[in-house]
Amino acid sequence: MMDFNEDTTLKEVLEFSKGEDVLLKYNVPCLGCPMAQMEMADLTLKDICSAYRIDLRNLLIDLNLATQNAIEK
């Protein structure tokens, strides 16, 4: 099970099957950004949330719940 934290990269989140769904819920603009495509391995959740004023704590809760739910199924 992946344990998402503030240092998790965008690339790592997108490797998780439900990762994109959670990011879309928070309107993370990086998903459609050409620059982010080149920086995915370096962009952390902390960086993204800070830049776009996204609630990091709630994002992490949702990502970790999604991984837990995926395992339970």
OpenMM code with the backbone's topology and positions (N, CA, C; nanometers):
from openmm import Vec3, app, unit

residues = "MET MET ASP PHE ASN GLU ASP THR THR LEU LYS GLU VAL LEU GLU PHE SER LYS GLY GLU ASP VAL LEU LEU LYS TYR ASN VAL PRO CYS LEU GLY CYS PRO MET ALA GLN MET GLU MET ALA ASP LEU THR LEU LYS ASP ILE CYS SER ALA TYR ARG ILE ASP LEU ARG ASN LEU LEU ILE ASP LEU ASN LEU ALA THR GLN ASN ALA ILE GLU LYS".split()
positions = [
    Vec3(0.0841, -0.1180, 0.0000),
    Vec3(0.0000, 0.0000, 0.0000),
    Vec3(0.0882, 0.1238, 0.0000),
    Vec3(0.0551, 0.2163, -0.0860),
    Vec3(0.1267, 0.3431, -0.0935),
    Vec3(0.0816, 0.4316, 0.0215),
    Vec3(0.1759, 0.4930, 0.0909),
    Vec3(0.1437, 0.5878, 0.1962),
    Vec3(0.1802, 0.7263, 0.1442),
    Vec3(0.0807, 0.7996, 0.0993),
    Vec3(0.1051, 0.9322, 0.0438),
    Vec3(0.1380, 1.0305, 0.1540),
    Vec3(0.2350, 1.1183, 0.1283),
    Vec3(0.2722, 1.2229, 0.2222),
    Vec3(0.3103, 1.3470, 0.1432),
    Vec3(0.3491, 1.4517, 0.2119),
    Vec3(0.3772, 1.5788, 0.1442),
    Vec3(0.4930, 1.5706, 0.0454),
    Vec3(0.5790, 1.4724, 0.0608),
    Vec3(0.6940, 1.4570, -0.0286),
    Vec3(0.6673, 1.3624, -0.1458),
    Vec3(0.5475, 1.3068, -0.1520),
    Vec3(0.5105, 1.2203, -0.2641),
    Vec3(0.5078, 1.3045, -0.3909),
    Vec3(0.5636, 1.2507, -0.4978),
    Vec3(0.5666, 1.3259, -0.6236),
    Vec3(0.4388, 1.3053, -0.7038),
    Vec3(0.4164, 1.3969, -0.7956),
    Vec3(0.3011, 1.3862, -0.8852),
    Vec3(0.3080, 1.2556, -0.9639),
    Vec3(0.4260, 1.2185, -1.0053),
    Vec3(0.4446, 1.0931, -1.0791),
    Vec3(0.3976, 0.9737, -0.9962),
    Vec3(0.4340, 0.9706, -0.8692),
    Vec3(0.3939, 0.8603, -0.7821),
    Vec3(0.2426, 0.8553, -0.7638),
    Vec3(0.1806, 0.9705, -0.7510),
    Vec3(0.0347, 0.9742, -0.7356),
    Vec3(-0.0328, 0.9192, -0.8606),
    Vec3(0.0174, 0.9584, -0.9764),
    Vec3(-0.0452, 0.9152, -1.1014),
    Vec3(-0.0202, 0.7684, -1.1333),
    Vec3(0.0762, 0.7067, -1.0669),
    Vec3(0.0993, 0.5631, -1.0841),
    Vec3(-0.0067, 0.4814, -1.0103),
    Vec3(-0.0753, 0.5427, -0.9164),
    Vec3(-0.1838, 0.4796, -0.8416),
    Vec3(-0.3124, 0.4951, -0.9233),
    Vec3(-0.3867, 0.3886, -0.9394),
    Vec3(-0.5030, 0.3887, -1.0295),
    Vec3(-0.6079, 0.4946, -0.9957),
    Vec3(-0.6261, 0.5274, -0.8721),
    Vec3(-0.7260, 0.6270, -0.8320),
    Vec3(-0.6651, 0.7652, -0.8087),
    Vec3(-0.5354, 0.7778, -0.8280),
    Vec3(-0.4662, 0.9032, -0.8006),
    Vec3(-0.5185, 1.0202, -0.8806),
    Vec3(-0.5378, 1.0000, -1.0087),
    Vec3(-0.5865, 1.1093, -1.0937),
    Vec3(-0.7258, 1.1527, -1.0510),
    Vec3(-0.8113, 1.0584, -1.0135),
    Vec3(-0.9465, 1.0921, -0.9690),
    Vec3(-0.9436, 1.1847, -0.8477),
    Vec3(-0.8570, 1.1532, -0.7520),
    Vec3(-0.8469, 1.2364, -0.6316),
    Vec3(-0.7927, 1.3746, -0.6672),
    Vec3(-0.6913, 1.3800, -0.7526),
    Vec3(-0.6352, 1.5097, -0.7921),
    Vec3(-0.7393, 1.5944, -0.8657),
    Vec3(-0.8207, 1.5312, -0.9480),
    Vec3(-0.9261, 1.6038, -1.0193),
    Vec3(-1.0289, 1.6618, -0.9220),
    Vec3(-1.0580, 1.5879, -0.8159),
    Vec3(-1.1513, 1.6362, -0.7136),
    Vec3(-1.1030, 1.7684, -0.6546),
    Vec3(-0.9721, 1.7841, -0.6443),
    Vec3(-0.9126, 1.9052, -0.5876),
    Vec3(-0.8736, 2.0071, -0.6951),
    Vec3(-0.9139, 1.9819, -0.8183),
    Vec3(-0.8854, 2.0731, -0.9297),
    Vec3(-0.7368, 2.1047, -0.9453),
    Vec3(-0.6543, 2.0036, -0.9314),
    Vec3(-0.5096, 2.0222, -0.9480),
    Vec3(-0.4819, 2.0531, -1.0947),
    Vec3(-0.4333, 2.1737, -1.1251),
    Vec3(-0.4139, 2.2135, -1.2644),
    Vec3(-0.2966, 2.1443, -1.3325),
    Vec3(-0.2102, 2.0830, -1.2579),
    Vec3(-0.0900, 2.0205, -1.3142),
    Vec3(-0.1208, 1.9081, -1.4127),
    Vec3(-0.2387, 1.8496, -1.4013),
    Vec3(-0.2717, 1.7361, -1.4862),
    Vec3(-0.2750, 1.7723, -1.6337),
    Vec3(-0.3102, 1.8947, -1.6648),
    Vec3(-0.3159, 1.9369, -1.8039),
    Vec3(-0.2027, 2.0303, -1.8440),
    Vec3(-0.1111, 2.0540, -1.7545),
    Vec3(-0.0027, 2.1495, -1.7796),
    Vec3(0.1150, 2.0818, -1.8493),
    Vec3(0.1551, 2.1332, -1.9659),
    Vec3(0.2695, 2.0733, -2.0365),
    Vec3(0.3993, 2.0776, -1.9554),
    Vec3(0.4194, 2.1836, -1.8772),
    Vec3(0.5414, 2.1932, -1.7961),
    Vec3(0.5431, 2.0852, -1.6873),
    Vec3(0.4272, 2.0602, -1.6284),
    Vec3(0.4198, 1.9593, -1.5225),
    Vec3(0.4550, 1.8215, -1.5772),
    Vec3(0.4218, 1.7968, -1.7024),
    Vec3(0.4538, 1.6679, -1.7631),
    Vec3(0.6039, 1.6420, -1.7601),
    Vec3(0.6826, 1.7482, -1.7722),
    Vec3(0.8285, 1.7331, -1.7713),
    Vec3(0.8848, 1.7299, -1.6293),
    Vec3(0.8076, 1.7781, -1.5320),
    Vec3(0.8559, 1.7892, -1.3947),
    Vec3(0.7893, 1.6923, -1.2981),
    Vec3(0.7125, 1.5976, -1.3483),
    Vec3(0.6348, 1.5080, -1.2627),
    Vec3(0.7157, 1.4383, -1.1543),
    Vec3(0.8369, 1.4007, -1.1875),
    Vec3(0.9187, 1.3271, -1.0904),
    Vec3(0.9721, 1.4180, -0.9804),
    Vec3(0.9649, 1.5498, -1.0004),
    Vec3(1.0179, 1.6440, -0.9020),
    Vec3(0.9094, 1.7212, -0.8269),
    Vec3(0.7921, 1.7334, -0.8853),
    Vec3(0.6837, 1.8081, -0.8207),
    Vec3(0.6253, 1.7268, -0.7059),
    Vec3(0.6329, 1.7802, -0.5850),
    Vec3(0.5752, 1.7109, -0.4696),
    Vec3(0.4348, 1.7630, -0.4424),
    Vec3(0.3596, 1.6866, -0.3683),
    Vec3(0.2261, 1.7305, -0.3299),
    Vec3(0.2335, 1.8603, -0.2496),
    Vec3(0.3344, 1.8730, -0.1668),
    Vec3(0.3525, 1.9956, -0.0890),
    Vec3(0.3726, 2.1150, -0.1820),
    Vec3(0.4567, 2.1001, -0.2833),
    Vec3(0.4820, 2.2081, -0.3791),
    Vec3(0.3528, 2.2481, -0.4514),
    Vec3(0.2802, 2.1481, -0.4991),
    Vec3(0.1576, 2.1730, -0.5749),
    Vec3(0.0539, 2.2420, -0.4876),
    Vec3(0.0338, 2.1909, -0.3679),
    Vec3(-0.0666, 2.2482, -0.2785),
    Vec3(-0.0302, 2.3906, -0.2371),
    Vec3(0.0956, 2.4137, -0.2159),
    Vec3(0.1412, 2.5482, -0.1805),
    Vec3(0.1200, 2.6456, -0.2957),
    Vec3(0.1534, 2.6045, -0.4154),
    Vec3(0.1422, 2.6921, -0.5327),
    Vec3(-0.0033, 2.7243, -0.5677),
    Vec3(-0.0943, 2.6296, -0.5444),
    Vec3(-0.2332, 2.6475, -0.5876),
    Vec3(-0.3313, 2.6585, -0.4715),
    Vec3(-0.2783, 2.6743, -0.3509),
    Vec3(-0.3618, 2.6910, -0.2308),
    Vec3(-0.4641, 2.5790, -0.2152),
    Vec3(-0.4147, 2.4590, -0.2292),
    Vec3(-0.4969, 2.3388, -0.2107),
    Vec3(-0.4694, 2.2860, -0.0707),
    Vec3(-0.5714, 2.2385, -0.0032),
    Vec3(-0.5578, 2.1877, 0.1329),
    Vec3(-0.4805, 2.0551, 0.1306),
    Vec3(-0.3543, 2.0626, 0.1655),
    Vec3(-0.2661, 1.9453, 0.1618),
    Vec3(-0.3156, 1.8353, 0.2543),
    Vec3(-0.3564, 1.8713, 0.3732),
    Vec3(-0.4008, 1.7717, 0.4714),
    Vec3(-0.5177, 1.6901, 0.4169),
    Vec3(-0.6189, 1.7579, 0.3644),
    Vec3(-0.7362, 1.6866, 0.3125),
    Vec3(-0.7025, 1.6061, 0.1870),
    Vec3(-0.6165, 1.6605, 0.1025),
    Vec3(-0.5736, 1.5860, -0.0161),
    Vec3(-0.5058, 1.4552, 0.0248),
    Vec3(-0.4180, 1.4622, 0.1227),
    Vec3(-0.3487, 1.3412, 0.1698),
    Vec3(-0.4463, 1.2417, 0.2317),
    Vec3(-0.5423, 1.2924, 0.3068),
    Vec3(-0.6436, 1.2030, 0.3648),
    Vec3(-0.7174, 1.1293, 0.2536),
    Vec3(-0.7616, 1.2025, 0.1525),
    Vec3(-0.8362, 1.1402, 0.0430),
    Vec3(-0.7517, 1.0412, -0.0357),
    Vec3(-0.6259, 1.0754, -0.0622),
    Vec3(-0.5388, 0.9825, -0.1348),
    Vec3(-0.5160, 0.8551, -0.0549),
    Vec3(-0.4891, 0.8694, 0.0737),
    Vec3(-0.4631, 0.7512, 0.1557),
    Vec3(-0.5893, 0.6677, 0.1776),
    Vec3(-0.7045, 0.7323, 0.1870),
    Vec3(-0.8301, 0.6564, 0.1951),
    Vec3(-0.8561, 0.5806, 0.0654),
    Vec3(-0.8245, 0.6435, -0.0464),
    Vec3(-0.8454, 0.5770, -0.1759),
    Vec3(-0.7565, 0.4529, -0.1876),
    Vec3(-0.6352, 0.4597, -0.1380),
    Vec3(-0.5484, 0.3414, -0.1450),
    Vec3(-0.6001, 0.2329, -0.0518),
    Vec3(-0.6453, 0.2731, 0.0646),
    Vec3(-0.6997, 0.1758, 0.1600),
    Vec3(-0.8239, 0.1083, 0.1019),
    Vec3(-0.9115, 0.1856, 0.0403),
    Vec3(-1.0332, 0.1295, -0.0202),
    Vec3(-0.9999, 0.0382, -0.1360),
    Vec3(-0.8969, 0.0708, -0.2135),
    Vec3(-0.8569, -0.0127, -0.3263),
    Vec3(-0.8065, -0.1489, -0.2786),
    Vec3(-0.7404, -0.1502, -0.1658),
    Vec3(-0.6872, -0.2768, -0.1105),
    Vec3(-0.7997, -0.3624, -0.0538),
    Vec3(-0.8975, -0.2991, 0.0092),
    Vec3(-1.0062, -0.3721, 0.0735),
    Vec3(-1.0985, -0.4395, -0.0268),
    Vec3(-1.1012, -0.3914, -0.1491),
    Vec3(-1.1922, -0.4482, -0.2500),
    Vec3(-1.1396, -0.5746, -0.3078),
] * unit.nanometer
topology = app.Topology()
chain = topology.addChain("A")
for resn in residues:
    res = topology.addResidue(resn, chain)
    for name in ("N", "CA", "C"):
        topology.addAtom(name, app.Element.getBySymbol(name[0]), res)
